[in-house]
Amino acid sequence: MSLEVHQFACLSDNYGFLIRDEATGKTACIDTPDSAAVLRELDELGWELDFIFNTHWHPDHAGGNADIKIVTGCSIIGPKEVTRIAPLDREVSGGDVVELGETTFQVIESGGHTLGHIAFFGAADQVAFVGDTLFALGCGRMFEGTPEQMWDSLQRLAALPDDTKVYCAHEYTASNARFALSVDDSAALKARTEAIFAARERGEWTVPTTIGLEKATNPFLRAPALAGRMGVVGQPDAQAFAAVRSAKDDFRG
């Protein structure tokens, strides 16, 4: 691999990611959930920050932009919606390409959680930074988008190679696992949830995950296969997804 990924926990359940192109030393932060934590991690690593790559505008993803830029002088790259809370140096959207030294990222449209949400996919290193669109055994709430938009976004991510490492922004996996078991009884899911609960008991992280693992066990990606259980047989796949998302929104387990 030519890309080094440094992951750290911050806030109550966020993950921060610092990424470094090993050939050039160019470094970026994926979102800015906690400016103090980001700056501390940079200092401990001895890395100098060149870029912030934002996935969407929410404060726990872009709220640290201004403070970090003041300290580091970095350039901020992200979707137009980020300007709701902080300026951008470069606006990007699905289909664009972002370079970090010799590492190239494809920008993937992934709206639904917010309308302009994007993800960053590094094909050479098989890594995807997906913000709040896809989680381990979950997906983001649709605060701004429609089920059709979110389903299309999830399908774009699901089309990535199965061994792609997926770096999602929150440690929601145990809660997602409890919900998943309420709508799906597959053997693969049961085995995975047992491992998740054991890992969380040990204080271990469940991120990153992989595209292949999510396709096999994530109820939101498996929504069409769960249509009968959700009472939406014969409906478009997006409606099956909407039924699963609605059930999760109401889940109190």
C-alpha positions as CSV (number, residue, x, y, z in Angstrom):
1,M,0.0,0.0,0.0
2,S,1.1,3.6,-0.7
3,L,-1.5,5.1,1.7
4,E,-1.1,5.1,5.5
5,V,-4.3,5.4,7.5
6,H,-4.2,6.5,11.1
7,Q,-7.6,6.1,12.9
8,F,-8.5,7.5,16.2
9,A,-11.6,7.8,18.4
10,C,-13.0,11.2,19.3
11,L,-16.1,12.9,20.7
12,S,-18.6,10.3,22.0
13,D,-18.6,7.8,19.1
14,N,-16.8,9.4,16.1
15,Y,-13.7,8.2,14.4
16,G,-11.2,10.5,12.9
17,F,-8.9,9.6,10.0
18,L,-5.5,11.0,9.0
19,I,-4.2,9.7,5.8
20,R,-0.7,10.0,4.4
21,D,0.7,9.3,0.9
22,E,3.9,7.4,1.7
23,A,5.6,8.4,-1.5
24,T,5.3,12.2,-0.9
25,G,4.3,12.7,2.7
26,K,1.2,14.6,1.7
27,T,-1.4,14.3,4.4
28,A,-5.1,14.8,4.7
29,C,-7.7,14.6,7.4
30,I,-11.0,13.0,6.5
31,D,-13.6,15.3,8.1
32,T,-12.9,17.3,11.3
33,P,-15.1,15.9,14.1
34,D,-12.8,17.4,16.8
35,S,-10.2,20.0,16.0
36,A,-8.3,19.5,19.2
37,A,-8.1,15.8,18.7
38,V,-7.0,16.1,15.1
39,L,-4.2,18.6,15.9
40,R,-3.1,16.4,18.8
41,E,-2.8,13.3,16.6
42,L,-0.9,15.3,13.9
43,D,1.5,16.5,16.5
44,E,2.1,13.0,18.0
45,L,2.6,11.5,14.5
46,G,4.8,14.4,13.4
47,W,2.7,14.9,10.3
48,E,2.0,18.2,8.6
49,L,-1.5,18.6,7.3
50,D,-2.0,19.6,3.6
51,F,-5.7,18.9,3.1
52,I,-9.1,18.4,4.8
53,F,-11.4,16.1,2.8
54,N,-15.0,16.7,3.9
55,T,-17.8,14.2,3.2
56,H,-20.7,16.4,4.3
57,W,-21.6,19.6,6.2
58,H,-22.7,18.3,9.7
59,P,-20.8,19.9,12.6
60,D,-19.3,16.6,13.7
61,H,-17.7,16.3,10.3
62,A,-16.9,19.9,9.2
63,G,-17.1,21.8,12.5
64,G,-13.3,21.8,13.1
65,N,-12.4,23.0,9.6
66,A,-11.8,26.7,10.5
67,D,-9.7,26.0,13.6
68,I,-7.5,23.4,11.8
69,K,-7.0,25.6,8.8
70,I,-5.8,28.5,11.0
71,V,-3.2,26.3,12.6
72,T,-2.0,24.3,9.6
73,G,-2.8,26.4,6.6
74,C,-4.3,23.4,4.9
75,S,-6.7,23.4,1.9
76,I,-10.2,22.3,2.4
77,I,-11.9,20.1,-0.2
78,G,-15.5,19.0,-0.1
79,P,-19.1,19.2,-1.4
80,K,-20.7,22.6,-1.8
81,E,-23.0,22.0,1.2
82,V,-20.0,22.4,3.6
83,T,-20.1,26.1,2.9
84,R,-23.1,26.2,5.1
85,I,-20.7,26.2,8.1
86,A,-17.2,26.8,6.7
87,P,-15.5,28.0,3.5
88,L,-14.1,25.6,0.9
89,D,-10.9,26.0,-1.1
90,R,-12.2,23.5,-3.7
91,E,-15.7,22.3,-4.3
92,V,-16.1,18.7,-5.6
93,S,-18.9,16.4,-6.4
94,G,-19.5,12.8,-7.7
95,G,-17.2,12.0,-10.7
96,D,-14.4,14.4,-9.6
97,V,-10.9,13.2,-8.8
98,V,-8.9,14.4,-5.8
99,E,-5.1,13.8,-5.5
100,L,-3.1,13.4,-2.4
101,G,0.5,13.2,-3.6
102,E,0.6,10.1,-5.8
103,T,-2.6,8.7,-4.3
104,T,-5.8,9.3,-6.3
105,F,-9.3,9.4,-4.9
106,Q,-12.5,9.1,-6.9
107,V,-15.3,11.2,-5.5
108,I,-18.5,9.2,-5.2
109,E,-21.9,10.9,-4.9
110,S,-23.5,9.4,-1.8
111,G,-26.4,11.8,-0.9
112,G,-29.3,10.8,1.3
113,H,-28.0,11.5,4.8
114,T,-27.5,15.0,3.5
115,L,-28.2,16.0,-0.1
116,G,-24.7,16.7,-1.1
117,H,-22.9,13.9,0.8
118,I,-19.8,12.4,-0.9
119,A,-17.4,9.6,-0.4
120,F,-13.7,9.2,-1.3
121,F,-12.5,6.0,-2.9
122,G,-8.9,5.1,-3.4
123,A,-8.8,2.4,-6.0
124,A,-5.1,1.6,-5.8
125,D,-5.3,1.0,-2.0
126,Q,-8.9,-0.4,-2.0
127,V,-10.1,2.1,0.7
128,A,-13.3,4.1,0.9
129,F,-14.0,6.9,3.3
130,V,-17.8,7.0,3.4
131,G,-18.7,9.5,6.2
132,D,-22.3,8.8,7.4
133,T,-23.7,7.0,4.3
134,L,-22.7,3.4,5.1
135,F,-21.9,2.0,8.5
136,A,-20.9,-1.4,9.7
137,L,-24.3,-3.2,9.6
138,G,-26.0,0.2,9.1
139,C,-26.5,3.3,7.1
140,G,-27.1,7.0,7.9
141,R,-30.4,8.5,8.8
142,M,-32.0,10.4,5.9
143,F,-32.1,13.8,7.3
144,E,-32.3,15.5,3.9
145,G,-32.6,12.9,1.1
146,T,-35.2,10.4,-0.1
147,P,-35.1,6.6,0.1
148,E,-34.5,6.5,-3.6
149,Q,-31.5,8.8,-3.3
150,M,-30.1,6.9,-0.4
151,W,-30.6,3.5,-2.0
152,D,-28.8,4.7,-5.2
153,S,-25.9,6.0,-3.1
154,L,-25.6,2.7,-1.2
155,Q,-25.6,0.8,-4.5
156,R,-22.8,2.9,-5.8
157,L,-20.8,2.0,-2.7
158,A,-21.8,-1.7,-3.0
159,A,-20.4,-1.7,-6.6
160,L,-16.9,-1.2,-5.2
161,P,-14.7,-4.3,-5.0
162,D,-15.6,-6.6,-2.2
163,D,-12.2,-6.3,-0.5
164,T,-12.5,-2.5,-0.3
165,K,-11.9,-1.3,3.3
166,V,-14.7,0.9,4.4
167,Y,-13.9,3.6,6.9
168,C,-17.2,4.9,8.4
169,A,-17.3,7.7,10.8
170,H,-19.0,6.3,13.9
171,E,-18.9,3.3,16.2
172,Y,-22.5,2.4,15.9
173,T,-22.0,-1.3,15.2
174,A,-23.3,-3.0,18.3
175,S,-26.5,-1.0,18.1
176,N,-26.8,-1.7,14.4
177,A,-26.2,-5.4,15.1
178,R,-29.1,-5.6,17.6
179,F,-31.4,-4.1,15.0
180,A,-30.1,-6.3,12.2
181,L,-31.0,-9.4,14.2
182,S,-34.6,-8.1,14.5
183,V,-35.1,-8.2,10.8
184,D,-32.7,-10.9,9.5
185,D,-32.0,-14.4,10.8
186,S,-29.2,-15.4,8.4
187,A,-26.4,-17.6,9.7
188,A,-23.8,-15.1,8.4
189,L,-25.4,-12.3,10.3
190,K,-25.6,-14.3,13.5
191,A,-22.0,-15.3,13.3
192,R,-21.0,-11.7,12.6
193,T,-23.0,-10.2,15.5
194,E,-21.5,-12.7,18.0
195,A,-18.1,-11.5,17.0
196,I,-19.1,-7.9,17.2
197,F,-20.5,-8.1,20.7
198,A,-17.4,-10.0,21.8
199,A,-15.2,-7.3,20.3
200,R,-17.0,-4.5,21.8
201,E,-16.9,-6.2,25.2
202,R,-13.1,-6.2,24.8
203,G,-13.2,-2.5,23.9
204,E,-12.1,-3.2,20.3
205,W,-13.1,-1.1,17.3
206,T,-15.4,-2.6,14.6
207,V,-14.2,-0.1,11.9
208,P,-13.0,-0.5,9.2
209,T,-15.3,-3.1,7.6
210,T,-15.4,-4.3,4.0
211,I,-17.8,-3.9,1.1
212,G,-18.1,-7.7,0.8
213,L,-18.9,-8.2,4.5
214,E,-21.6,-5.4,4.3
215,K,-23.1,-6.9,1.2
216,A,-23.4,-10.3,3.0
217,T,-24.8,-9.1,6.3
218,N,-25.9,-5.4,6.3
219,P,-29.8,-5.3,6.3
220,F,-29.8,-2.0,4.4
221,L,-27.8,-3.5,1.5
222,R,-29.8,-6.7,1.8
223,A,-33.2,-4.9,1.8
224,P,-34.5,-6.6,-1.3
225,A,-33.9,-10.0,0.2
226,L,-35.7,-8.9,3.3
227,A,-38.7,-7.5,1.4
228,G,-41.0,-10.3,2.5
229,R,-40.2,-9.9,6.2
230,M,-40.8,-6.1,5.8
231,G,-44.1,-6.5,4.0
232,V,-43.2,-4.9,0.7
233,V,-43.1,-7.8,-1.7
234,G,-43.4,-6.7,-5.3
235,Q,-42.3,-3.1,-4.6
236,P,-39.1,-1.4,-6.0
237,D,-35.9,-2.2,-4.1
238,A,-35.8,1.4,-2.8
239,Q,-39.2,0.8,-1.1
240,A,-37.8,-2.3,0.6
241,F,-34.9,-0.2,1.8
242,A,-37.3,2.5,3.0
243,A,-39.1,-0.1,5.1
244,V,-35.8,-1.3,6.7
245,R,-34.8,2.3,7.4
246,S,-38.2,3.1,8.9
247,A,-37.9,0.1,11.1
248,K,-34.5,1.1,12.3
249,D,-35.7,4.7,13.0
250,D,-38.4,3.2,15.3
251,F,-36.2,0.5,16.8
252,R,-35.7,0.7,20.6
253,G,-33.9,-2.6,21.2
